[in-house]
Structure formats: C-alpha cells, structure tokens
Amino acid sequence: MKKGKFIIAVVMALALVVGTAVILGGCGKKEEAKEEIQEGGTFNYCLISDPVSLDPAQLQESQGIEVGKQIFDGLMDNDPKTM
C-alpha cells in the first residue's frame, strides 16, 4: 500500500515539474522576424496520399478535401455590401 502511494507521489511530482517547464518555456523573449514576407513562388504542402479526384463535387476523403480547399477557396469572395 505504501509503495503504491509513493509511486503516485513521484509521478505527480514529475508531472508538476514537466508542466512547469513547459509553461515557463513559452515565457521567453519573442524574436522579431528578420525577413520580409515574400509574395509569389511555390507553396509545397505534404499529404499522406494523393487525392482521388480534384472535382469539388466528388471530394470525399480528407486528402482530397484539403487539396480542394487550397484550390477552390480563393476563387470566390463574398461582397458584404451585396449580402
């Protein structure tokens, strides 16, 4: 019985130390970006597998939906004045 309580106490202490380290790790000084944002070029995006189709009406698997969003989301924009 005592051994079980000791193990729980050690695990809780380790969790506290790790949690504190994670929280304090995010409190560092922020470094400003050194480069300007570059427009144009090629955007490479890693997928687990190739999409089955690029037809937006037939996108069913997650890879196809992700590619479809990248291709088709920027083709239309709603005008708030006409909505």
N, C-alpha and C positions, 0 to 999 in steps of 0.2 A: 504494500500500500504506500509506503513512504517513497519507494523507488519511482512509482508512477507519478507522484506529486512532484518529485524532483525533476523528472523529465519534462513535465508540463511547465514547470517554472523556468527551466533552461530554454525551452522552445519559445516561451513568451518573452524572455529577456532578449533572445536573438531577434525575434520579430520586432521588438521595440528598437533595438539598435539599427537594424536594417531599415525600418521605416523612418527613423530619424535621419539616417544618412541620405535616404532618397529625398526627403523633404528639404534638407539643408543643401543638397546638391543643386537644387533648382534655384537657390537664392544667390547665385553668383552674379558678378557684374556682366551685363549684357554687352556684347561686342557688336559694334555697328557693321553693316555690310560695307565691304570695301569696293565692290564693283557696282556699276550702274546696271539697271535692268536692261537686258539686251532683247530687242524685239526681232522676230523673224527666226529663221533657222529651222532645225528639225527637232521634234519632240519624240523621244523614244520612250515607250511605255511597255513594261514587261507583263505578259499574260501567261497564265498557266498552259493554255492551249489556244489554238486558232478558233475564231468564231465559226459556227456552222454556216451562217448567212449574214449578209450585210443589208438585207431587205428589212426595213424597220417594222414591217407588219409580221415578220416571221422570227423576230428575235425572242428566244425563249430561255436560252442558257445564260448564265451570268457573264461569261466572256463576251458573248455577242451583245448583250445589253450594255456592257461597259464600253465597247467599241462604238456602238450605236450612239451612246450619249456624247462621246467625243466628236463624232462626225456630225450628228444632226442637231444638237442643242444650239449651236451657234447660227443656224440657218434662218431662224425666225426670232423676232423680238417684238414684244407687245408694247404698243404706244399707250401710256397711261391716259392720254387725252381722249383717245377713242374707245377706251374700255367702258 
